[in-house]
């Protein structure tokens, strides 16, 4: 399911969504729908939030949300929120900020954010922020660019980005650009093309995209492309795959590279698809904002 989403998003940003077989794609997605409303990664897989979000994103892009029971799926997603405000990925109980993002993003696309406790969801995400401004998978876990995207995505969708210091997290994200121009996910790691999405989308959400060297990054992204197949690898010279190809293309879109459709940094979907959904504003939060409180003292 994730692979279809990555491939579909890539071709959509390239303006070639019609190159996919719509009926075949929808048939596969619906074959992975499980009793209760969740989606599995494949036909015989158990339902999980990771695959459920991808399924919903695919259905949105293909204008086919009305082909499933939206209420049932939304209720299944909401049932995975825990008393802490975080979300389990499935019935087995693992909690991770990736799952918070999957739940909040999916419910936003379905227009069902009112089914969860938004205040607790924001509180849990804020508890996963570290002293350096970035976020981990759970409270006190290591800062990581991928998790920083998921947490900023939750805060942005729920209208809570002002609960954080944008400059602090922006500094950490900008420091992910290494000497060769690429972006890494953690300090002292090599660059990986997928962070062209995770880092750039995060910087875009907090209005700090201009804090990295755009031209140097574009050159590095294209250094990972295979001249024969057209796909992108994680690093120059490595084998290409659909995951890294998707995030190379969406990263280029965020950088304003020509002839690409514009991508919404909160959802990793084209603005063209998001605009058709006419998303409702999030429910109003009542969680006190510590930054606002301190600024008025």
N, C-alpha and C positions, 0 to 999 in steps of 0.2 A: 504493500500500500504506500509506504514511504517512497519507494522507487518510482511509482507512477506519479506521485505528487512532484518529486524533484524533476522528473523528465517533462511533465506537463508544464510546470512553472517555467522551466528553461525555454521551451518552445513558445510559450505564450509571450514571454518577455521579448523574444525574437520576432514576435508578430506572426507566428506560424501555428497557432493553436489548431487550425483546421487540418493540420497534417496528422493529427491523432484520429483514430477511429472512435468516434463518440459512443456509438452503441456498444462496442466491445469493451470500452473503458467502463461505462456505467454498469454493464453486466458483471464485470469483475468486482467492482466496488460493492454492489448490492449483494453479491454472493458471499461477501465477508461480513455482512451485517448479522449480528448475533441476537438471540432472544434477550430482550431487556433494553436493546437500543445501542449497545456499543459495537465497534468494529474491530475485527482482528487484522493482523498483518497479512494473512493469507486465508484461504478458504477454511482450513482446519485449525487455525490459530485462535486462542482465546482473545476476548476483547480487551483492549488496552487504550488508554488515553492517547498515546503516541500515534496509533493508527487511526483512532477516531477523528482526531484533528485533521490528519491528512485526507481522510475520506470526505470530511465536510468541506475542506478546501477544494478538493477535486469537484465535488458536486456544485459548489459555488461557481467555479470557473466555467463549468459546463451548463450553468443555468438549470440545474436539476435538483435543487433542494426539495422540491415538492414531490419527489419520487420516494421519499422515506417519511416515516412518522417522526417529525421533528420534536414533538413533545416527549415521546418516549426516549429518544436519544438524549435530549437535554436533561431529563430527569436522571438518566443513568450517569451522566457526567457529574451532575450536582451531588449525587449520592456518594461521590468519592471524596468530598471535602471532609476534613477531620476537625475535631474540636480546636486544634492549634491554628486552623485557618489554611493550612497547607492541603495538598491533595495527594491521595494515593494514585498510583498509575493504574492499578486494577485491584481486584478483590484481595490480592495477596499482601497488600499493605505497605509496599515501598513508597516512601515520601521523598520528593525531589522537586526543586523549583522548576525543572522542566515540565513537571506535571501540572504545576500551578499555571504555567503559561498555556499549556495545551487546553486546560479546562476553561480558563478565562477567555482565550482567543476563540475557542469553539463556541462557547455560549454567547459571546458577542456576535459572532457571525450568524448564529441562530436567533438572535434577538431575545435571549433568555437569561441575561445576567441577573435578573431579579431572583433567580432560583438559588443563588448562593449568598453567603455572607461576605459582601465586598470588603467590609471593614476588617474582618479577620484575615481575608486573603491578603490585603495590603500589609497588615501588621506582621504576618508571617514572612512576607518578602523582605520587609524592612529589617527583620531580625536576622536575615541572611546576608546583610551588608557588612563588610569588614572595614577596618580602620583606613584602608587605602581607597575606599570608595566603591570598590567592585564587590561582586556577589559570588556566593558559593551555592552548592546544591542544598545545603541545610545550614542552620545557624552554626557559626564557628568553622565552617568548611572553607577550604582554599578558594581564593578568588580565581575566577576563570571567565574568559571572554564570552564563551557560550552561555554560561549561567547568567552573566551580566545582561546579555540580551534578553533572556527569558524573564528576568526580574524587571528590567526596564519596560519590557513589553506589557507585563501585568500592570505595572504602575501607570503606564501610558493609557492603556485601554480603560482602566478604572479611574482615570482622571486624577492620578496621585503623583505625577512626576515632581511636583513642587515639594514633596515630602523629603527630597534628597538634595544634596549639594551638587549641582550640575558640574561645577568646575572641578570638584574633587574627583568624581567618577570620570569626567572627561579627560583629566590629566592622566589617569591610569590607562584609559583606553588609547589615548594618543601615544603613550609610551610603548604600545604594542607594535609600532612600526620599527622594523629593524633596518640595518644599514643597507641591505640590498633592495629595500623598498616595500617588501612584503609585510604582512601582519602576522604576529603570533598570538597564541591564546593565553600564555602565561609568561612571566619574566624568565629569561634565559633559555627559551625554547626557539626552535627554528620556525621560520614563517611557514604558513599553510594557507592555501588559497581559500579554504572555507571561511577563514576569518575575515576575508574580504566582505563577507556578509555579516557575521556576528559582531565584528567591531564597528563596521561602517553603519549598520542599522542602529546600533546603540548610540553612536555619535550623532546620527541624524535625529533620533528621538529627543536628545537633549540639546539640539541645535549647536553642536560642536563639530560638525563634519569638516569644517575648514581647518581643523587643528592637525590634519595629516597632510602629507605631500601627495597630492592627487596624481600628478603626472608620473612620479616615481612608482606609485602603486599600480597604475594602469600598465606601465611597462613590465612590472614584475608579474602581474596576472597573465599577460600574454606570453610570458616566458614559460608558463606551465601548460600552454596549449599544444596539442599534437597536430603537426602540419598535415598529416594524412587523414586522420579521423575527424578532426575538428573539436574533439573533447578536451577537457581540462583535467589535469592531475593535481594532487595535493602540492607537489613540488616539481620544479623543472626536471624533465627526464624520466619521471615515474609514469606508471600506467594510469590512463585516464579512467574516470568512472562518472556515473550520472550524478552522484551526490556533489562532488567537487565542481562538476560542470555547471550545475544549477547555481551554486553559490558564487562561482566566478562571474556568471552572467548577471545575476542579481546585484552583485557588488559593482560591476561596471555600470549597471543602470543607476545605482545610487550616486555614482561619480559623474553622471550626466553624459556617459559615452553615447555618441550619436546612433540613431536608428534602432534604439531599444525602447520598449514601452516603460513607462515610469512605474516603479515598485513602491508600495506602501511599506515603510520600515517597521511598522507595528505588526503586520500580518504576513509579510513575505508573499504578498499577492499583488497583482497589478492594480493600480488605481482604477483602471477601467472596470475590473471585476468588483472591487470594493464599492465604487460609486453606484453600481447597479443595485447593490444590496440596501442602500439608504439606511445605514446602521443608526440605531437609536443611541442617544447619549447614555452614559452609564448612570446607574442609580447614584444619588448623592451620598457621599461618605459622611459619617459622623465621627470618624476616628480623629482625635486631636492631632494637629500637625505640630510636632515639637519645634520645627524650624520657625514656623510662624509665631509660635508662642514666645520663643527666645528673642525674636526680633522686636517684639512689642514691650519687652521688659525694660 
